């Protein structure tokens, strides 16, 4: 990113575009950028209302977008400012730009489960994908293991493709 994000409109458009959101976001400025919340439409059935929508922080200088848990803005902003001032790790998880490329390949498709070879590749440094490990998904209840953040992203990607096509994807790549 070359120029700082200075206006609420710039912040909103940047977040929507970077994260591929289909709903608008509300933004609130603070010392290092913007804190944002997705503006979900009000559903016809109140039971369909999303619970605990995540917050996003956009650093207006770097363009980095971090996902944070659903809570009040002030504690999140305070944590972020403290981390920026002290050099401590930032709270939350970086969403944009992606940090990791996940390569996956179907290795076995059995009656009760599928297994995928997962190979992680850092996008922050030029490197080859790591040797890899197996991700197992139970076909009956869609439970999977291991269950780290990256494994969850891979499993969701696989399950979404399965729901779209009816088949377990043979290979795939995603960036997280």
N, C-alpha and C positions, 0 to 999 in steps of 0.2 A: 504494500500500500504506500502510495507516494504522498498524499496530502492528508492532513488530519481531518477527522470528521467533526464538524463544528455545529451543525444544525440538527434539530430533532428529525427533520425530513431525511437528511443524509443518513443518520443513524438507523432510522426505520428501514429505508430502502437497502442499506448495506446488510443488515441482519436478515431481512426477508430473502434477499438474493443469495447470500452466503449459505444460509441454512435450508434453502428451498421451501420456505414456509408458504402456506396457502392462505393464511389469515394475517391480518395486520398485527402490529405490535405497538404497545405504548412504551414510551421511553422517558426516563427521568435522568437529568444530567447530574454528574458529581465530578469531583476533582480529576479523576483519571479517565473519564469517559461517560458511558451511559449504562444504566441498568434497564432491562427491558422485560416485559411480560407479554405473552401472546394474548390477543383479544379474541377469545373463543366466542362464536355466536351462541346465543341463548337457544338451547334445544326445545323442541315442543314438549318433550317429557323431561321434567326436572331431574329424574333419576339418571338421565344420560349426560348430565353436566360433568365435565372433567373435574377431577379432584386433584388438587396439588399441582397446578401447572408450574413447570420449572421457570426459573429466572435466568436471564442471560446478562452477562456483563460484556460490553464492547469497549475495549481499550481504544480510545480515540486516536492515539498516536500510532500504535502498532497494527491495529485492525484485528487483533486476536479476540475471538469470542469464546467465553467460558460459560459452561452450564453450571448452575447452582441449584440447590434444593428450593422447594417452595416454602418461603417464609417471608417475614416482613423485610422491606428493602433496607432499612437502616443497619441492622446487624450485618447483612451481607456486604454493604458498602464499607462499613467499619473494618470488617475482616480483610477486604480487598485492599483498602488504603494501608492498613497495618502491614500486610505482606509486601506491598510495593515499597513502602518506606524502609522496611527492615531487610528485604531480600529473602524473606521466608517464602516457601512455596505458596503459590496462589491457591485460594480455595476453589473447589469445584474441579471440573474436567474441561480441558480445551477441546472445543468442537471445530473451530475454524481458525487457521487453516488446519487440515487434517495432519496428524502426526505419524500415523501408521497405515500401511497398506496391508490388507489381509488377503492372502491368496488361499483359496480352498479348492480341494479336489475330492470328489467322492471316491472312497476306497472300498467300501462294502455296503451292500444294500440287502439286509437280511429281513426275515419275516417281522421281527419285533423292533429292529433298530437300524439306523444308518450311521456310518462313520465317515468323517471327513478329515483329511490331512490338512491341518492349519499351519500356514507358514507366514510369519510376521516379517514385515520389512519396514525399517525406519524411513520416514520421509524427510527427517531433519538432517540426515547425513546420507551420503551416497553409499549404499550397502546392498549386498545380495540378501534375498530372503533367508531367514533362519532355517535350520534343519527341519523344524516342525514337530507337531504332536497331533494326537487324535482328539477330535471332538465327536462325542457320541450323542445321538438324539434318539429318544424313545418314540416310536411311531404312534403309540396309543395316547400318551398324554403330553407329548412335545417337551418333556423334561430333557435337559441336556447336561452334560458334564464334560470338562470343567465349567465353572460358572463365573469366570472373571469378566470384567467389563468388555474386553475385546471378544471373548467367547460369546457373550450375550449378543453383541452386535452381529457376529457371524451367524449365530443360530437364528436370530430374527431375520436376517437376509435370506438364509436358506428356507426358512418356513414361509416367508412371503412369496418366494419364487415357487415353492411347492403349491401354495394356495392359488397362485395365478395360473400355473400351467398344468397342475395335476401330477407332475413328475418331480422327482428329486433332482436338482441341478447337478450336472456332472462336474462343472468347474465354475469358478467365479472369482471376482476380485472386487473389493470395496475399500474405501478409504475412510478412516475414522480418526 
